[in-house]
């Protein structure tokens, strides 16, 4: 993958949905797919994933539970919850527990989802840039404090 590619991990227990997503978006994005949260972990460990899309209703672990479980290890990817069900408690959990950026209902509208993926990557890039700038500011502050201490000691 080149560095300009937006890498998306889509997790869904239905292979048909994974294939449809891959067919729709593989020309625009780096698409990675997994049939479960457990199958997604090695992909997260080995690839630079910018956006995670997960189905809510899956066996063994819901999408929100998966997103919540990876928050400390993988805090940076933007999270999108996809579901075919209107479940208000899932939406609330997604926002509160899984730090979900967007809630999308199935079946998705390809153009709308593409636009939302592009917007999600903009948020990812801005957060990353903000972190770099904050790190630089902290370093400059430390250097200034050191110089001030040296001046006070002399």
Secondary structure, DSSP 8 states (H G I E B T S, - for coil): --TT--EEEEE-S-HHHHHHHHHHHTTTSEEEEESSHHHHHHHHHHS---EEEEES--SSS-HHHHHHHHTTTS-SSEEEEEESS--HHHHHHHHHTS--SEEEESS--HHHHHHHHHHHHHHHHHHHHHHHHHHHHHHHHHHHHHHHHHHHH-
